[in-house]
Amino acid sequence: MTAFVVRRLLLAIPTVLGVTILTFALLHLAPGGPVLALAGERATPAQIAQITHELGLDKPWPQQYGAWLAALAHGDLGYSYVRQRPVLTLIAERLPQTVLLMGCALIVSIACAVPLGVYQAYRRNQGFDRAASVFVFIAWSMPTFWFGTLLIAFFAVNLKWLPVGGLQTLDTLAFDWPSRIAHLVLPAATLAIVSLAAWSRYIRGSMIEQLREDYTRTAVAKGLPMRTVLFRHTLRNALIPFITLLGGTVPALFGGAVITEQIFAYPGMGQLFWQSAVDRDYSTLLGMTLITAVLVIAGNLLADALYAVVDPRVQVS
């Protein structure tokens, strides 16, 4: 296992470099830039040229990328000239909030999708399965921004059970867990609903295939309780394709977090990414792309390692 992890980490280095090169090139091909954001729309060409020279943006972009890569080797992700702060500091402030949001959404999705998919497979083509399928397809087709707006209108505006958005109550200066949890419910539910719908369908289909296998019929013929057959024997094999899907959820959840955090004014990585794109803060965008690429690779590596945990027949080599 150790050799496998080390080999995968070494192979991840050129992947991450490729992502940063592509992102760096695309950002420099895009119109505008941080110079216009700093100088303003009324800046003269001479002022724009001066700021461009001071920031080193008049050099060829391969040379700029080399300087950024050299700084990265020393743990420096660059400097946000728009926000006048180091990029690493900005990400360190926002990343824990997004990890908490994505983690809660992931836990809720798995906790609901697994039993729903299993029970749908067990009661396939019956009333519950058909009703759940209708709900799942409706949830799957709902845009994130629309579903989040519905939750705000119903639970925050009409019923006044939950706050509209933010991280915690403004008049609470100290860290307040009840307030944090209350502010986390709606954005986490918005992120979880789409993943729940997709994952329950995958688990349902995989479970139906496993229920048709000979080992399942043998377990039922031996008189084992159906709960034991479903959750102890069949589910372990049905989770193998689900783990593959789970390993690629990081970019999907982060993509949903960009919209969700903007809707709920949640101060996380998604909101920072949106604001940086609007402000043309390329240094921050590049640093966040790097962090996201690392998280995606880590998620895929974790999925590969979980294969051997779920199914001992799978050898990690």
N, C-alpha and C positions, 0 to 999 in steps of 0.2 A: 504493500500500500504506500509506503514512504517513497519508494522509487517511482511509483506511478504519479504521485502528487508532484514530486520534484520535476519529473519529465514534462508534465502538463504545465507547470509554472514556467519552465524554460521555453516551451512552445508558445506560451501566452505573450512573451515579450515582443516578438515581431508582429503579433496581432495588434497589440496596443499601440505600437509605433505606427502601424499602417493606419489605424483609426485616427491618430493625432495628425499624421501627414495629410490625410484626406480632409479632415476638418479644417486644418490650418489653411489648406489651399482653397477650400470653398469659402471660408470666411474672407479671404483676401480677394476673391473674385466677386464677392457680393458688393453692390453699390453702397456708397456711404462709408461710414467707419467711425471710430471713436473720436477722430479729429473734428468732424462736424458736430458731434455731440458736445465736445469741449468748447470749441470756438463759437458755436452758435450760428444761426442762419445768416446773420448780418456781418459775419467776419469777412475781411478782405482776403484776396488771394495771397497777399504777402503774409498775413497773420496765419493763414492755414498752412502755408509752406514752412513758416517758422515752427509751428507746433509739430508738424509732421517730422521735421528734422530733429527737434528736441526729443521726440518719442522714438526716434530711430525707425520710423515707418517708411522712410524714403529709400531704405536699403532693399535689395532683392529679397523676395519672401523666403527663398531657401536659406539665406544668411540669417534672416530673422528667426526662422525655425531652429537653426543650429544654436542660436543664442538662447532661445527658449528651452531647448533640450538640455543645454549645458546647465542652465539654472535649475531645471527639473532634477538633474542628477544630484543637486545639493538640497533637494526638498523644497524648492521654490516654484510655485505654480504661476508666478507672475504678479503683476500689480494692476489693479483696476483703477484706471485714471478717471473713470466716470464717478466712482464712489470713493476715490482717494483712500483705498485700503488694500492690503494684500489679498489676493484671491483665496489663498489658503485659509485666511481668517474668516472670510465671507462664507466659504463652504463649511468650515468647522462649526459656525454658528447655526447653519441651516440644516446640515446633514442629519443630526440627531432627530430633528422634528420629522423629517421625511421618512427616516428609518422606522420611527415609532408609528407613523401613519401607515406605511406600507406593511409593517409587521402585523398591526392590528387587522388590516384588511385581509392579509394572507391567512391569519389564524381563523377569522370569521368565515372566509370562503371555504377553507378546507373542512372546518368543523361542520358546515352546513352541506357542502357539496358531496362529501363522502357518504354520509347516511342517506341523503336524498337519492344519489345515484344507485346505491345498493338496493334501496327499497323499491325504486322504480324498476330495476332489473328483476327483482323478485316478483313484483306485481305487474310485469310488462303486459301491455295491451289491455290493461284493465282501467277502471275509472280513475284511480289515483294517478296512474302513470300518464294517462292522457291529459288530465288536469294539470299535473306538474309540468308536462311537456309544453303546454300552452303558456304557462307562467314563465318557463325558462326561455322560450323563444321570444316572448315579449321583453323580458329583462335583457336578453342578449342584443336585441335590436335597438334598445334605448340609448341615445347619445348621453355621454357622461354629463355634459353641461345641462341638458334638459332634465335628467333625473335628479341632479343636485339641486336645481332650481325648484323642482316639485317638493323635495324634502324640506327645503327652507320655507316654502310657502305653507306647507301643511304643519310641520312640527314646530317651527320657530315663529312664524307669523300668526297662524290661526290658533294653534293649541298653546303656544308659548311654553312648551315643555323644554326645549333646548335652545341654546344661543344660536344666533344667525351665523356667526363666524368668529375668526380670531383664534388666538392660542389659549387665553384665559381671560377672566374678568379684568377689565382695565383698572378698577379700583383695588385690585389685589396685587400688591407689590411683591409679596413673598411667593415662593413656589407653592402652588395649591393643587394637589392631585384631584380632588373632586371637580374643581373648575376645569382642569386640563381634560379629564375624562369626558365631561359634558360637552366641551368644545370639539372633542375628537369623534364623537358618535356619528354625526352626519357626514363628514368627509370620509370616514372609514367605511360607512355603509355605502356611500356612492362608489367608492373604489371596489368594494367587495362584490357588489351585485353582478357586475359583468363577468368577473372571474368565476363567481359561483355558478352562473348559468352555463358557461362554457365547460367548466370542470365536471359538473354533474352529468352532462351529456357524454363526456369521455368515459367517466366511470361507469355509467349505465351500459354503454356499448361494450366496454371491456368485460364487465361482469356478466353480461348475457353470453359472451363467447366462452367464459370460464364455466358458466353453469351448464353448458352443453358438453363439457369435457367428461371423459370416462371417470376420472378420479372424483368428480363431484357426484356422479351417479353412484359410485361405490360408497362414498361417505354417507349418502342418504340411505342407501340400501342397508348399511350397517346399523342404522337406527340413531345416528348422531342427531342432536337437536339442530334445527335449521339455523338458529343463531350461530351455533358453532361452525356449521358448514360455511355460512356466508362470511363471517368476520374472521375466522381463524384459518380457514383453508383457501377459499375462493378469493377473498379480497387481497391476500398477499400477492397472488399472481396477477390480479387485475391492476394492481398499483404500479406495475413495471412501466407501461406506457404513460401513466399519469405522472410519474417522476420525470420522464423526459420532458413532458409539457411544463412541469413545475420549474425545471431548471431555466426555462426561457421566459419566466414571468417577470423578471426584473425590468427589462425594457418596457414591457406592456404596462406594468404598474407605474413605472416612472412617467411614461407618456400620459397615463391617466391622471397622475398626480399634478402634472403641469396645468391641466384644466381645472381639476378639483381644488387645488390650493388657490388658484386665482378666484374661483367662485366663492370660496369660503374665507378668503383673506387669511389663509393659513400660512404663516411665515416659514416655509420650507424650501427645499431645493427647486421644486416645481415653480413656485412663485418667483424665485430668484432667476431661474432660467428664462421665464417669460419677460421679466423686467429687463434682463440683460439683452435679450433679443430686441426689445423695443428701443433700448438706449444704445444699441450697437456696441455693447461692452464685450469686445471679442476676447479679451484676456479671460474674463470670467466664463464665457461660453466654452472656451477651449479647456479650461480647468475642469468644468463640470462634465464635459464630454469624456475626459480622461477618467474621472471618478466613476462615471456610469459604465464605461467599458470594463473597468476593473471589477465592478459589481456583477456585470453580466458573466464574465469569465469565472468569477468565484461561484456564481449560481450554477453554472454548467458543471464545474468541478465537483460541487457538492452533490449534484444530481447523480453524477457517475459513481461517487463514493456510496451513495445511498442504495445503489443497485445491489451491492453485496450484502447490505443490511437487510433489505426486504427479501431477497432471494439468495440464499447461500450458494446456489448452483452457479451464480454469476461470479466469475473470477475477474478481478480488476488487475489487468496486466498491461 
